């Protein structure tokens, strides 16, 4: 009895037919795109509704912290997936697909995305 892998081996020494490899590749691409879209969908945005720029501090869940300037009326997408945003004397914890708004120099969670 001969080895089945040797019986199905093509000219290039491959054990799977080309259509099967294409299906595996297609599923790999679909899974990768789905993972990227899920992670992008779960990101916090910041919206400055004031007519003046503000400096905000973002404390990420991994312990890193950064300070950024957000212009008047500006939106910044995907600043984090789980963080605390500080502006002036206020702070708010944001995660998932929340939008943090800045109004009158204070931060809060905006119900509209």
N, CA, C and O atoms as CSV, one atom per row, in Angstrom:
chain,resi,resn,atom,element,x,y,z
A,1,UNK,N,N,0.847,-1.168,0.000
A,1,UNK,CA,C,0.000,0.000,0.000
A,1,UNK,C,C,0.901,1.242,0.000
A,1,UNK,O,O,1.865,1.317,0.761
A,2,UNK,N,N,0.581,2.197,-0.846
A,2,UNK,CA,C,1.396,3.407,-0.968
A,2,UNK,C,C,0.852,4.511,-0.068
A,2,UNK,O,O,-0.316,4.500,0.321
A,3,UNK,N,N,1.715,5.451,0.251
A,3,UNK,CA,C,1.343,6.599,1.067
A,3,UNK,C,C,0.370,7.484,0.288
A,3,UNK,O,O,0.628,7.819,-0.869
A,4,UNK,N,N,-0.759,7.870,0.921
A,4,UNK,CA,C,-1.769,8.690,0.251
A,4,UNK,C,C,-1.203,10.042,-0.135
A,4,UNK,O,O,-1.534,10.566,-1.198
A,5,UNK,N,N,-0.358,10.619,0.702
A,5,UNK,CA,C,0.238,11.928,0.402
A,5,UNK,C,C,1.057,11.847,-0.876
A,5,UNK,O,O,1.074,12.795,-1.662
A,6,UNK,N,N,1.728,10.736,-1.091
A,6,UNK,CA,C,2.515,10.594,-2.317
A,6,UNK,C,C,1.606,10.446,-3.530
A,6,UNK,O,O,1.970,10.869,-4.628
A,7,UNK,N,N,0.439,9.857,-3.349
A,7,UNK,CA,C,-0.481,9.679,-4.463
A,7,UNK,C,C,-1.105,11.003,-4.894
A,7,UNK,O,O,-1.394,11.193,-6.075
A,8,UNK,N,N,-1.316,11.920,-3.951
A,8,UNK,CA,C,-1.971,13.180,-4.285
A,8,UNK,C,C,-0.972,14.298,-4.582
A,8,UNK,O,O,-1.372,15.428,-4.862
A,9,UNK,N,N,0.310,13.992,-4.523
A,9,UNK,CA,C,1.323,15.011,-4.725
A,9,UNK,C,C,1.310,15.507,-6.161
A,9,UNK,O,O,1.317,14.720,-7.107
A,10,UNK,N,N,1.289,16.834,-6.306
A,10,UNK,CA,C,1.290,17.430,-7.631
A,10,UNK,C,C,2.701,17.541,-8.180
A,10,UNK,O,O,3.641,16.966,-7.630
A,11,UNK,N,N,2.840,18.280,-9.262
A,11,UNK,CA,C,4.138,18.439,-9.896
A,11,UNK,C,C,5.125,19.230,-9.040
A,11,UNK,O,O,6.333,19.019,-9.149
A,12,UNK,N,N,4.641,20.125,-8.198
A,12,UNK,CA,C,5.520,20.968,-7.399
A,12,UNK,C,C,5.821,20.352,-6.032
A,12,UNK,O,O,6.476,21.002,-5.218
A,13,UNK,N,N,5.386,19.164,-5.753
A,13,UNK,CA,C,5.629,18.532,-4.474
A,13,UNK,C,C,4.636,18.959,-3.404
A,13,UNK,O,O,4.907,18.788,-2.216
A,14,UNK,N,N,3.504,19.503,-3.793
A,14,UNK,CA,C,2.508,19.974,-2.850
A,14,UNK,C,C,1.524,18.842,-2.576
A,14,UNK,O,O,1.208,18.048,-3.462
A,15,UNK,N,N,1.044,18.780,-1.328
A,15,UNK,CA,C,0.133,17.696,-0.959
A,15,UNK,C,C,-1.326,18.103,-1.083
A,15,UNK,O,O,-2.190,17.227,-1.109
A,16,UNK,N,N,-1.643,19.401,-1.161
A,16,UNK,CA,C,-3.020,19.846,-1.319
A,16,UNK,C,C,-3.216,20.414,-2.711
A,16,UNK,O,O,-2.325,21.076,-3.243
A,17,UNK,N,N,-4.369,20.162,-3.304
A,17,UNK,CA,C,-4.644,20.749,-4.615
A,17,UNK,C,C,-4.751,22.276,-4.507
A,17,UNK,O,O,-5.062,22.807,-3.441
A,18,UNK,N,N,-4.497,22.957,-5.586
A,18,UNK,CA,C,-4.509,24.426,-5.610
A,18,UNK,C,C,-5.839,25.018,-5.144
A,18,UNK,O,O,-5.819,26.004,-4.407
A,19,UNK,N,N,-6.995,24.469,-5.534
A,19,UNK,CA,C,-8.255,25.058,-5.057
A,19,UNK,C,C,-8.390,25.008,-3.533
A,19,UNK,O,O,-8.953,25.924,-2.935
A,20,UNK,N,N,-7.882,23.956,-2.906
A,20,UNK,CA,C,-7.960,23.853,-1.449
A,20,UNK,C,C,-7.076,24.916,-0.808
A,20,UNK,O,O,-7.485,25.547,0.167
A,21,UNK,N,N,-5.878,25.127,-1.336
A,21,UNK,CA,C,-4.988,26.162,-0.810
A,21,UNK,C,C,-5.617,27.542,-0.965
A,21,UNK,O,O,-5.482,28.386,-0.079
A,22,UNK,N,N,-6.304,27.781,-2.080
A,22,UNK,CA,C,-6.960,29.075,-2.292
A,22,UNK,C,C,-8.075,29.310,-1.276
A,22,UNK,O,O,-8.237,30.422,-0.774
A,23,UNK,N,N,-8.842,28.261,-0.972
A,23,UNK,CA,C,-9.913,28.378,0.023
A,23,UNK,C,C,-9.310,28.675,1.395
A,23,UNK,O,O,-9.829,29.523,2.120
A,24,UNK,N,N,-8.225,27.995,1.763
A,24,UNK,CA,C,-7.566,28.257,3.045
A,24,UNK,C,C,-7.061,29.699,3.102
A,24,UNK,O,O,-7.206,30.366,4.127
A,25,UNK,N,N,-6.483,30.171,2.030
A,25,UNK,CA,C,-5.993,31.548,1.970
A,25,UNK,C,C,-7.150,32.530,2.094
A,25,UNK,O,O,-7.046,33.522,2.815
A,26,UNK,N,N,-8.247,32.263,1.402
A,26,UNK,CA,C,-9.416,33.136,1.466
A,26,UNK,C,C,-9.958,33.212,2.892
A,26,UNK,O,O,-10.276,34.302,3.367
A,27,UNK,N,N,-10.068,32.079,3.581
A,27,UNK,CA,C,-10.549,32.089,4.959
A,27,UNK,C,C,-9.590,32.846,5.861
A,27,UNK,O,O,-10.031,33.555,6.766
A,28,UNK,N,N,-8.302,32.715,5.637
A,28,UNK,CA,C,-7.316,33.458,6.420
A,28,UNK,C,C,-7.483,34.956,6.244
A,28,UNK,O,O,-7.420,35.709,7.216
A,29,UNK,N,N,-7.694,35.392,5.010
A,29,UNK,CA,C,-7.898,36.810,4.738
A,29,UNK,C,C,-9.184,37.302,5.386
A,29,UNK,O,O,-9.199,38.378,5.984
A,30,UNK,N,N,-10.259,36.537,5.278
A,30,UNK,CA,C,-11.541,36.916,5.885
A,30,UNK,C,C,-11.394,37.060,7.399
A,30,UNK,O,O,-11.885,38.033,7.972
A,31,UNK,N,N,-10.736,36.123,8.049
A,31,UNK,CA,C,-10.549,36.196,9.496
A,31,UNK,C,C,-9.690,37.389,9.892
A,31,UNK,O,O,-9.977,38.048,10.892
A,32,UNK,N,N,-8.648,37.678,9.130
A,32,UNK,CA,C,-7.785,38.824,9.432
A,32,UNK,C,C,-8.545,40.139,9.296
A,32,UNK,O,O,-8.420,41.018,10.149
A,33,UNK,N,N,-9.323,40.278,8.242
A,33,UNK,CA,C,-10.097,41.508,8.032
A,33,UNK,C,C,-11.149,41.665,9.127
A,33,UNK,O,O,-11.379,42.775,9.608
A,34,UNK,N,N,-11.779,40.581,9.517
A,34,UNK,CA,C,-12.775,40.633,10.585
A,34,UNK,C,C,-12.134,41.063,11.897
A,34,UNK,O,O,-12.700,41.890,12.613
A,35,UNK,N,N,-10.978,40.526,12.221
A,35,UNK,CA,C,-10.289,40.895,13.458
A,35,UNK,C,C,-9.920,42.371,13.464
A,35,UNK,O,O,-10.062,43.040,14.487
A,36,UNK,N,N,-9.450,42.882,12.339
A,36,UNK,CA,C,-9.087,44.297,12.249
A,36,UNK,C,C,-10.318,45.174,12.382
A,36,UNK,O,O,-10.274,46.188,13.078
A,37,UNK,N,N,-11.414,44.811,11.734
A,37,UNK,CA,C,-12.610,45.640,11.804
A,37,UNK,C,C,-13.228,45.621,13.191
A,37,UNK,O,O,-13.787,46.629,13.624
A,38,UNK,N,N,-13.143,44.505,13.896
A,38,UNK,CA,C,-13.670,44.441,15.255
A,38,UNK,C,C,-12.839,45.322,16.174
A,38,UNK,O,O,-13.396,46.054,16.993
A,39,UNK,N,N,-11.520,45.264,16.054
A,39,UNK,CA,C,-10.681,46.087,16.920
A,39,UNK,C,C,-10.845,47.564,16.605
A,39,UNK,O,O,-10.801,48.385,17.521
A,40,UNK,N,N,-11.029,47.927,15.363
A,40,UNK,CA,C,-11.225,49.329,15.005
A,40,UNK,C,C,-12.583,49.827,15.473
A,40,UNK,O,O,-12.721,51.000,15.820
A,41,UNK,N,N,-13.584,48.960,15.488
A,41,UNK,CA,C,-14.912,49.365,15.915
A,41,UNK,C,C,-14.957,49.636,17.410
A,41,UNK,O,O,-15.835,50.364,17.873
A,42,UNK,N,N,-14.044,49.076,18.168
A,42,UNK,CA,C,-13.996,49.260,19.606
A,42,UNK,C,C,-12.920,50.264,19.974
A,42,UNK,O,O,-11.967,49.923,20.675
A,43,UNK,N,N,-13.059,51.499,19.510
A,43,UNK,CA,C,-12.071,52.521,19.809
A,43,UNK,C,C,-12.764,53.809,20.234
A,43,UNK,O,O,-13.813,54.179,19.704
A,44,UNK,N,N,-12.152,54.478,21.199
A,44,UNK,CA,C,-12.707,55.712,21.756
A,44,UNK,C,C,-12.332,56.896,20.863
A,44,UNK,O,O,-11.196,57.002,20.402
A,45,UNK,N,N,-13.297,57.778,20.626
A,45,UNK,CA,C,-13.079,59.012,19.872
A,45,UNK,C,C,-13.193,60.193,20.832
A,45,UNK,O,O,-13.844,60.096,21.872
A,46,UNK,N,N,-12.552,61.314,20.473
A,46,UNK,CA,C,-12.671,62.552,21.251
A,46,UNK,C,C,-13.190,63.637,20.324
A,46,UNK,O,O,-12.713,63.785,19.199
A,47,UNK,N,N,-14.176,64.398,20.806
A,47,UNK,CA,C,-14.782,65.480,20.021
A,47,UNK,C,C,-14.732,66.764,20.851
A,47,UNK,O,O,-15.302,66.829,21.940
A,48,UNK,N,N,-14.042,67.790,20.325
A,48,UNK,CA,C,-13.972,69.085,21.003
A,48,UNK,C,C,-15.096,69.962,20.470
A,48,UNK,O,O,-15.051,70.391,19.317
A,49,UNK,N,N,-16.096,70.233,21.289
A,49,UNK,CA,C,-17.231,71.045,20.865
A,49,UNK,C,C,-17.030,72.525,21.193
A,49,UNK,O,O,-17.870,73.358,20.855
A,50,UNK,N,N,-15.924,72.846,21.848
A,50,UNK,CA,C,-15.642,74.239,22.188
A,50,UNK,C,C,-15.068,75.001,21.002
A,50,UNK,O,O,-14.635,74.416,20.009
A,51,UNK,N,N,-15.078,76.323,21.135
A,51,UNK,CA,C,-14.512,77.187,20.094
A,51,UNK,C,C,-13.054,77.518,20.364
A,51,UNK,O,O,-12.495,78.423,19.744
A,52,UNK,N,N,-12.444,76.800,21.272
A,52,UNK,CA,C,-11.028,77.000,21.564
A,52,UNK,C,C,-10.347,75.643,21.719
A,52,UNK,O,O,-10.987,74.663,22.099
A,53,UNK,N,N,-9.052,75.589,21.424
A,53,UNK,CA,C,-8.337,74.326,21.563
A,53,UNK,C,C,-8.150,73.959,23.038
A,53,UNK,O,O,-8.167,74.820,23.918
A,54,UNK,N,N,-7.975,72.673,23.279
A,54,UNK,CA,C,-7.738,72.191,24.646
A,54,UNK,C,C,-6.611,71.181,24.630
A,54,UNK,O,O,-6.363,70.511,23.628
A,55,UNK,N,N,-5.938,71.087,25.758
A,55,UNK,CA,C,-4.930,70.056,25.947
A,55,UNK,C,C,-5.565,68.981,26.817
A,55,UNK,O,O,-6.105,69.279,27.882
A,56,UNK,N,N,-5.505,67.741,26.369
A,56,UNK,CA,C,-6.076,66.636,27.139
A,56,UNK,C,C,-4.992,65.613,27.423
A,56,UNK,O,O,-4.033,65.473,26.664
A,57,UNK,N,N,-5.156,64.911,28.516
A,57,UNK,CA,C,-4.245,63.826,28.881
A,57,UNK,C,C,-5.007,62.522,28.766
A,57,UNK,O,O,-6.145,62.405,29.221
A,58,UNK,N,N,-4.364,61.550,28.153
A,58,UNK,CA,C,-4.968,60.229,27.971
A,58,UNK,C,C,-4.128,59.224,28.751
A,58,UNK,O,O,-2.959,59.003,28.435
A,59,UNK,N,N,-4.726,58.622,29.762
A,59,UNK,CA,C,-4.075,57.573,30.546
A,59,UNK,C,C,-4.584,56.230,30.031
A,59,UNK,O,O,-5.730,55.855,30.279
A,60,UNK,N,N,-3.725,55.512,29.314
A,60,UNK,CA,C,-4.101,54.230,28.717
A,60,UNK,C,C,-4.140,53.131,29.777
A,60,UNK,O,O,-3.507,53.247,30.826
A,61,UNK,N,N,-4.878,52.083,29.499
A,61,UNK,CA,C,-5.028,50.973,30.442
A,61,UNK,C,C,-3.714,50.220,30.668
A,61,UNK,O,O,-3.571,49.523,31.673
A,62,UNK,N,N,-2.761,50.350,29.756
A,62,UNK,CA,C,-1.476,49.672,29.926
A,62,UNK,C,C,-0.482,50.498,30.746
A,62,UNK,O,O,0.680,50.115,30.876
A,63,UNK,N,N,-0.935,51.639,31.303
A,63,UNK,CA,C,-0.074,52.457,32.149
A,63,UNK,C,C,0.588,53.621,31.434
A,63,UNK,O,O,1.171,54.488,32.086
A,64,UNK,N,N,0.514,53.661,30.125
A,64,UNK,CA,C,1.117,54.757,29.375
A,64,UNK,C,C,0.219,55.988,29.447
A,64,UNK,O,O,-1.000,55.878,29.582
A,65,UNK,N,N,0.837,57.149,29.356
A,65,UNK,CA,C,0.102,58.404,29.405
A,65,UNK,C,C,0.627,59.321,28.312
A,65,UNK,O,O,1.823,59.334,28.024
A,66,UNK,N,N,-0.271,60.085,27.707
A,66,UNK,CA,C,0.133,61.043,26.682
A,66,UNK,C,C,-0.747,62.283,26.769
A,66,UNK,O,O,-1.920,62.211,27.133
A,67,UNK,N,N,-0.154,63.414,26.429
A,67,UNK,CA,C,-0.886,64.669,26.395
A,67,UNK,C,C,-0.947,65.136,24.956
A,67,UNK,O,O,0.075,65.202,24.273
A,68,UNK,N,N,-2.155,65.464,24.492
A,68,UNK,CA,C,-2.323,65.922,23.115
A,68,UNK,C,C,-3.151,67.198,23.101
A,68,UNK,O,O,-3.922,67.467,24.022
A,69,UNK,N,N,-2.979,67.972,22.049
A,69,UNK,CA,C,-3.764,69.190,21.868
A,69,UNK,C,C,-4.829,68.891,20.818
A,69,UNK,O,O,-4.538,68.345,19.753
A,70,UNK,N,N,-6.060,69.259,21.137
A,70,UNK,CA,C,-7.168,69.060,20.201
A,70,UNK,C,C,-7.741,70.436,19.862
A,70,UNK,O,O,-8.127,71.199,20.748
A,71,UNK,N,N,-7.787,70.730,18.597
A,71,UNK,CA,C,-8.222,72.033,18.132
A,71,UNK,C,C,-9.717,72.262,18.308
A,71,UNK,O,O,-10.483,71.331,18.558
A,72,UNK,N,N,-10.107,73.514,18.171
A,72,UNK,CA,C,-11.518,73.880,18.284
A,72,UNK,C,C,-12.336,73.149,17.224
A,72,UNK,O,O,-12.009,73.190,16.037
A,73,UNK,N,N,-13.389,72.490,17.657
A,73,UNK,CA,C,-14.262,71.765,16.733
A,73,UNK,C,C,-13.655,70.513,16.134
A,73,UNK,O,O,-14.261,69.904,15.252
A,74,UNK,N,N,-12.499,70.116,16.575
A,74,UNK,CA,C,-11.800,68.963,15.987
A,74,UNK,C,C,-12.265,67.655,16.613
A,74,UNK,O,O,-12.631,67.603,17.787
A,75,UNK,N,N,-12.242,66.599,15.802
A,75,UNK,CA,C,-12.503,65.235,16.255
A,75,UNK,C,C,-11.235,64.420,16.094
A,75,UNK,O,O,-10.533,64.556,15.092
A,76,UNK,N,N,-10.933,63.578,17.067
A,76,UNK,CA,C,-9.813,62.647,16.963
A,76,UNK,C,C,-10.377,61.246,17.146
A,76,UNK,O,O,-10.997,60.944,18.166
A,77,UNK,N,N,-10.160,60.403,16.163
A,77,UNK,CA,C,-10.700,59.039,16.195
A,77,UNK,C,C,-9.665,58.069,16.753
A,77,UNK,O,O,-8.458,58.263,16.607
A,78,UNK,N,N,-10.162,57.039,17.383
A,78,UNK,CA,C,-9.366,55.896,17.823
A,78,UNK,C,C,-8.205,56.272,18.729
A,78,UNK,O,O,-7.066,55.886,18.462
A,79,UNK,N,N,-8.468,57.011,19.787
A,79,UNK,CA,C,-7.375,57.385,20.674
A,79,UNK,C,C,-6.995,56.247,21.615
A,79,UNK,O,O,-5.853,56.176,22.068
A,80,UNK,N,N,-7.940,55.356,21.913
A,80,UNK,CA,C,-7.665,54.220,22.792
A,80,UNK,C,C,-8.842,53.245,22.720
A,80,UNK,O,O,-9.860,53.527,22.088
A,81,UNK,N,N,-8.684,52.100,23.375
A,81,UNK,CA,C,-9.812,51.177,23.492
A,81,UNK,C,C,-10.315,51.125,24.931
A,81,UNK,O,O,-11.449,50.720,25.186
A,82,UNK,N,N,-9.456,51.544,25.879
A,82,UNK,CA,C,-9.807,51.590,27.295
A,82,UNK,C,C,-8.863,52.580,27.958
A,82,UNK,O,O,-7.673,52.295,28.093
A,83,UNK,N,N,-9.372,53.749,28.379
A,83,UNK,CA,C,-8.491,54.776,28.923
A,83,UNK,C,C,-9.275,55.755,29.790
A,83,UNK,O,O,-10.503,55.710,29.856
A,84,UNK,N,N,-8.536,56.636,30.449
A,84,UNK,CA,C,-9.115,57.746,31.189
A,84,UNK,C,C,-8.664,59.020,30.482
A,84,UNK,O,O,-7.475,59.212,30.230
A,85,UNK,N,N,-9.623,59.887,30.165
A,85,UNK,CA,C,-9.328,61.145,29.472
A,85,UNK,C,C,-9.525,62.278,30.474
A,85,UNK,O,O,-10.564,62.370,31.127
A,86,UNK,N,N,-8.505,63.146,30.586
A,86,UNK,CA,C,-8.545,64.263,31.514
A,86,UNK,C,C,-8.447,65.574,30.762
A,86,UNK,O,O,-7.668,65.701,29.817
A,87,UNK,N,N,-9.242,66.555,31.184
A,87,UNK,CA,C,-9.167,67.910,30.642
A,87,UNK,C,C,-9.523,68.864,31.768
A,87,UNK,O,O,-10.576,68.728,32.392
A,88,UNK,N,N,-8.655,69.827,32.031
A,88,UNK,CA,C,-8.909,70.757,33.122
A,88,UNK,C,C,-8.994,70.007,34.426
A,88,UNK,O,O,-8.062,69.291,34.794
A,89,UNK,N,N,-10.102,70.158,35.136
A,89,UNK,CA,C,-10.280,69.493,36.431
A,89,UNK,C,C,-11.219,68.296,36.341
A,89,UNK,O,O,-11.607,67.735,37.365
A,90,UNK,N,N,-11.586,67.901,35.124
A,90,UNK,CA,C,-12.513,66.772,34.965
A,90,UNK,C,C,-11.825,65.597,34.297
A,90,UNK,O,O,-10.845,65.762,33.571
A,91,UNK,N,N,-12.350,64.415,34.551
A,91,UNK,CA,C,-11.849,63.206,33.898
A,91,UNK,C,C,-13.012,62.266,33.657
A,91,UNK,O,O,-14.042,62.342,34.328
A,92,UNK,N,N,-12.834,61.382,32.692
A,92,UNK,CA,C,-13.866,60.404,32.378
A,92,UNK,C,C,-13.188,59.116,31.925
A,92,UNK,O,O,-12.190,59.145,31.205
A,93,UNK,N,N,-13.742,57.988,32.357
A,93,UNK,CA,C,-13.243,56.690,31.911
A,93,UNK,C,C,-14.023,56.298,30.670
A,93,UNK,O,O,-15.254,56.316,30.665
A,94,UNK,N,N,-13.295,55.942,29.616
A,94,UNK,CA,C,-13.945,55.598,28.345
A,94,UNK,C,C,-13.399,54.278,27.836
A,94,UNK,O,O,-12.208,53.991,27.954
A,95,UNK,N,N,-14.288,53.485,27.272
A,95,UNK,CA,C,-13.866,52.216,26.659
A,95,UNK,C,C,-14.844,51.831,25.576
A,95,UNK,O,O,-15.939,52.383,25.468
A,96,UNK,N,N,-14.422,50.869,24.778
A,96,UNK,CA,C,-15.283,50.394,23.688
A,96,UNK,C,C,-15.437,51.429,22.598
A,96,UNK,O,O,-14.449,51.992,22.127
A,97,UNK,N,N,-16.662,51.683,22.194
A,97,UNK,CA,C,-16.904,52.621,21.095
A,97,UNK,C,C,-17.466,53.952,21.597
A,97,UNK,O,O,-18.267,54.592,20.915
A,98,UNK,N,N,-17.043,54.362,22.790
A,98,UNK,CA,C,-17.527,55.613,23.378
A,98,UNK,C,C,-16.920,56.816,22.661
A,98,UNK,O,O,-15.855,56.729,22.049
A,99,UNK,N,N,-17.626,57.936,22.755
A,99,UNK,CA,C,-17.101,59.213,22.272
A,99,UNK,C,C,-17.029,60.154,23.469
A,99,UNK,O,O,-18.024,60.387,24.155
A,100,UNK,N,N,-15.840,60.688,23.705
A,100,UNK,CA,C,-15.635,61.656,24.770
A,100,UNK,C,C,-15.813,63.035,24.166
A,100,UNK,O,O,-15.207,63.353,23.143
A,101,UNK,N,N,-16.651,63.863,24.800
A,101,UNK,CA,C,-16.848,65.224,24.295
A,101,UNK,C,C,-16.225,66.214,25.272
A,101,UNK,O,O,-16.168,65.982,26.480
A,102,UNK,N,N,-15.762,67.321,24.709
A,102,UNK,CA,C,-15.248,68.425,25.515
A,102,UNK,C,C,-16.179,69.609,25.288
A,102,UNK,O,O,-16.327,70.092,24.166
A,103,UNK,N,N,-16.803,70.068,26.369
A,103,UNK,CA,C,-17.677,71.240,26.327
A,103,UNK,C,C,-17.359,72.106,27.539
A,103,UNK,O,O,-17.304,71.620,28.668
A,104,UNK,N,N,-17.149,73.401,27.286
A,104,UNK,CA,C,-16.797,74.350,28.335
A,104,UNK,C,C,-15.569,73.889,29.119
A,104,UNK,O,O,-15.460,74.135,30.320
A,105,UNK,N,N,-14.655,73.222,28.430
A,105,UNK,CA,C,-13.404,72.761,29.034
A,105,UNK,C,C,-13.519,71.505,29.863
A,105,UNK,O,O,-12.537,71.092,30.479
A,106,UNK,N,N,-14.684,70.882,29.902
A,106,UNK,CA,C,-14.885,69.676,30.703
A,106,UNK,C,C,-15.156,68.480,29.798
A,106,UNK,O,O,-15.765,68.616,28.737
A,107,UNK,N,N,-14.699,67.319,30.225
A,107,UNK,CA,C,-14.905,66.100,29.445
A,107,UNK,C,C,-16.077,65.303,30.009
A,107,UNK,O,O,-16.310,65.281,31.217
A,108,UNK,N,N,-16.803,64.653,29.112
A,108,UNK,CA,C,-17.884,63.739,29.496
A,108,UNK,C,C,-18.098,62.773,28.333
A,108,UNK,O,O,-17.576,62.980,27.237
A,109,UNK,N,N,-18.866,61.725,28.581
A,109,UNK,CA,C,-19.173,60.753,27.536
A,109,UNK,C,C,-20.347,61.279,26.726
A,109,UNK,O,O,-21.377,61.661,27.281
A,110,UNK,N,N,-20.182,61.294,25.412
A,110,UNK,CA,C,-21.232,61.749,24.491
A,110,UNK,C,C,-22.060,60.535,24.095
A,110,UNK,O,O,-21.504,59.497,23.735
A,111,UNK,N,N,-23.371,60.653,24.158
A,111,UNK,CA,C,-24.242,59.537,23.815
A,111,UNK,C,C,-24.344,59.292,22.323
A,111,UNK,O,O,-24.853,58.249,21.912
A,112,UNK,N,N,-23.874,60.228,21.490
A,112,UNK,CA,C,-23.982,60.081,20.041
A,112,UNK,C,C,-22.635,59.727,19.459
A,112,UNK,O,O,-21.610,60.281,19.858
A,113,UNK,N,N,-22.636,58.795,18.507
A,113,UNK,CA,C,-21.375,58.374,17.867
A,113,UNK,C,C,-21.420,58.702,16.420
A,113,UNK,O,O,-20.462,58.432,15.696
